[in-house]
Amino acid sequence: MKIRIPAFAVAALALSTTAAAQETKDSRVRLGLGAQLKPAYPGARDSDLRPLFDFDLARGIEEFRIETPDDRFGVRLISAGRFTAGPAAAYQGSRKDKDVGAPVGKVDATIELGGYADYLVNDSLRVRGELVKGVNGHEGLAGQVGIDHFWRDGDKYAVTLGPRLLFSDDRYQRAYFGVTPAAALRTGLPVYTPGGGVHAVALAGGVQTQFGPRWGLFGYARGERLVGDAAKSPIVRTYGRRNQLSAGIGVSYAFTVRR
């Protein structure tokens, strides 16, 4: 027994298949811009108002990959199932004597370059690690490891919450938390030479929501506490604070790049 399929059905099926194939080649982009309050420098007492950026990329009808707004900027070069990795970058503003309130020594603004890797343990848990090096400024190594639990409904909304462990080498810690003999003479602070290791723990939460196919809102809040040699720094104890708070909010816009 032969089953005849109408010509128009065959044509419709071919068109839908072609459209689906085309759709998978398209890319969806989401750009975000806002403002954030962050400590003026690691260990600072005061905060600065800075711009907040967000960039997300998805292929076809895929959901945007889960992320948190306090992630360093990264470009996905390796993608294998639940694992992704690629280069990462960040910018750390300068620390001037007037920012501290004492002549402890300037740290130039720093461009940090390195890499990141993250892994989705399951549909609601992500592990991410970052490691960057200052190519100028502090010239040290710095990184963090974080675990985030998230709740999401596709791209309609995503909420994340999780702890962070921040670490750095001795060069980084000497730049921000150390007191050289010359600085000790100028300030009366004791000479202090910190080593490398874990310098802070943190808890961060983020939210991303879409009001429609185009416009959305995103934001984050993060509490950080200096530990180890960083917490013992005479600069932090005299002119700064161990508790570091950050928060930001912004507006996002999504669009499709056709191929």
C-alpha positions in Angstrom: 0.0 0.0 0.0 1.5 3.3 -1.0 0.9 6.5 0.9 0.9 9.6 -1.2 2.1 12.8 0.4 0.7 16.0 -1.1 3.2 18.2 -2.9 2.5 21.2 -0.8 3.3 19.2 2.4 6.6 18.2 0.9 7.4 21.8 0.0 6.4 23.0 3.5 8.6 20.4 5.1 11.5 21.4 3.0 11.0 25.1 3.7 10.8 24.5 7.5 13.9 22.3 7.4 15.8 25.0 5.5 14.6 27.7 7.9 15.6 25.6 10.9 19.0 25.0 9.5 19.4 28.7 8.7 18.2 29.5 12.2 20.9 27.4 13.8 23.5 29.4 11.9 22.2 32.7 13.2 23.7 34.2 16.3 21.9 36.1 19.1 23.8 38.9 20.8 22.9 40.6 24.1 24.7 43.8 25.1 24.3 45.5 28.5 25.3 48.8 29.8 24.9 50.2 33.3 26.7 51.6 36.4 28.3 50.0 39.4 29.8 50.9 42.8 33.1 49.1 43.5 35.9 49.6 46.0 38.3 52.3 44.7 41.1 49.7 45.0 41.6 46.3 46.8 41.2 47.0 50.5 39.8 50.5 50.1 37.4 52.2 52.5 35.6 54.2 49.8 33.9 53.1 46.6 34.0 54.5 43.0 31.2 54.8 40.5 32.2 52.9 37.3 30.5 51.7 34.1 29.1 48.1 34.0 29.2 46.1 30.8 27.6 42.8 29.8 28.0 40.7 26.6 26.3 37.4 25.8 26.3 35.3 22.7 24.1 32.4 21.7 23.7 30.4 18.5 20.4 29.9 16.8 17.6 29.3 19.3 19.9 28.2 22.1 19.5 29.9 25.5 22.2 32.4 26.6 24.7 30.5 28.6 24.4 31.1 32.4 26.9 33.7 33.8 27.2 36.1 36.6 27.7 39.9 36.2 30.9 39.8 38.3 32.6 37.3 35.9 35.7 38.8 34.2 35.1 39.4 30.5 35.7 36.2 28.6 35.6 34.9 25.0 34.4 31.3 24.5 37.0 29.5 22.4 36.5 26.0 23.6 33.0 24.6 24.0 32.5 20.9 24.7 29.1 20.1 26.1 28.9 21.5 29.6 32.5 22.8 29.5 33.7 26.1 28.1 37.0 27.9 28.3 38.8 30.8 26.6 40.8 34.0 27.2 39.7 36.5 29.9 40.5 40.1 30.6 39.9 42.7 33.3 40.8 46.3 34.2 41.9 47.5 37.6 42.0 51.2 38.2 45.0 52.9 39.7 45.6 53.5 43.4 47.0 57.0 44.3 48.2 58.2 47.6 45.2 60.6 47.8 42.9 57.6 47.4 44.4 56.0 50.5 44.9 59.2 52.5 48.6 58.5 53.1 51.8 58.3 50.9 51.9 54.5 50.8 52.9 54.4 47.1 51.0 54.5 43.8 49.8 51.4 41.9 49.2 52.2 38.2 46.0 51.2 36.5 46.4 47.6 35.4 45.3 45.6 32.3 44.8 42.0 33.4 45.0 39.2 30.8 44.6 35.5 31.2 41.9 32.8 30.9 38.8 31.2 32.3 37.1 27.8 32.4 33.6 26.9 33.6 31.7 23.7 33.9 27.9 23.1 34.3 27.7 20.4 36.9 24.0 20.1 36.2 21.1 22.2 35.1 21.4 24.5 38.1 25.0 24.4 39.3 28.1 26.0 37.7 31.8 26.0 38.7 34.1 28.7 37.2 37.8 29.5 37.6 39.7 32.5 36.4 43.4 33.4 36.3 44.8 36.7 35.0 48.2 38.5 35.1 48.7 42.2 35.3 50.7 43.2 32.2 51.5 46.5 33.9 50.5 48.1 37.2 50.6 45.5 39.9 52.1 43.0 37.5 50.9 40.1 39.7 48.8 37.0 39.2 45.2 37.1 40.5 42.3 34.8 40.2 39.2 33.3 41.7 37.2 30.1 41.9 33.4 30.3 42.3 30.4 28.0 42.6 27.0 29.3 41.6 23.5 27.9 42.0 21.1 29.4 39.5 17.4 29.5 38.9 16.2 30.3 35.4 13.2 30.2 33.0 14.9 30.1 29.6 16.0 33.6 28.8 13.1 35.2 30.6 15.0 35.4 33.8 18.1 33.9 35.5 19.1 34.4 39.2 22.5 33.3 40.5 24.0 33.0 43.9 27.3 31.5 45.1 30.6 31.8 47.0 34.0 32.9 45.7 37.6 32.2 46.7 40.1 34.9 45.7 43.8 34.3 45.5 46.9 36.1 44.3 50.7 35.9 44.2 53.1 37.8 46.4 53.7 40.5 43.8 50.0 41.4 43.7 49.7 41.4 47.5 52.8 43.5 47.9 51.4 46.1 45.5 48.2 46.6 47.4 48.8 45.4 50.9 52.5 45.7 51.5 54.4 48.6 53.1 58.0 49.2 51.8 60.7 50.6 54.0 60.4 53.9 52.1 56.6 54.0 52.7 57.1 53.1 56.4 59.4 56.2 56.8 56.8 58.4 55.1 53.7 57.2 57.0 54.9 55.7 60.3 53.4 52.4 59.4 55.4 49.2 60.1 57.2 47.5 57.2 55.0 44.7 55.9 55.8 42.1 53.2 52.8 39.9 52.5 53.1 36.6 50.7 50.8 34.9 48.1 47.8 32.8 48.7 44.1 33.3 49.4 43.4 37.0 50.1 39.6 37.1 50.2 36.3 35.2 50.3 33.1 36.5 48.8 29.5 35.9 48.1 27.9 37.2 44.9 24.4 37.2 43.5 23.1 38.3 40.1 19.9 38.7 38.1 19.1 38.9 34.4 15.6 39.3 33.1 14.0 40.0 29.7 11.0 42.3 29.4 10.6 41.1 25.8 12.6 39.8 22.9 14.8 43.0 23.0 15.1 44.8 26.2 16.1 43.5 29.6 17.6 44.4 33.0 20.6 42.9 34.8 22.3 43.6 38.1 24.5 42.1 40.9 25.6 42.5 44.5 28.8 41.1 46.0 30.2 41.1 49.5 33.9 40.4 49.9 36.0 40.0 53.1 39.8 40.1 53.1 41.6 37.3 54.8 45.1 36.1 55.4 48.0 38.5 54.8 45.7 41.0 53.1 43.6 41.3 56.2 46.6 41.9 58.4 48.0 44.7 56.2 48.7 47.9 58.1 47.2 49.8 55.1 43.9 48.0 55.3 43.8 48.2 59.1 44.6 51.9 59.3 43.2 53.4 56.1 40.9 50.8 54.6 38.5 48.0 55.5 38.3 44.3 55.3 34.7 44.2 54.1 34.4 45.2 50.4 31.0 45.7 48.9 30.1 46.0 45.2 26.8 46.4 43.4 25.6 47.3 39.9 22.6 47.6 37.6 22.2 48.0 33.9 19.9 47.7 30.8 20.4 45.1 28.1 19.5 44.9 24.5 19.3 41.7 22.4 19.3 41.3 18.6 20.0 38.6 16.0 22.9 38.5 13.5 21.7 36.7 10.4 24.0 34.5 8.3 
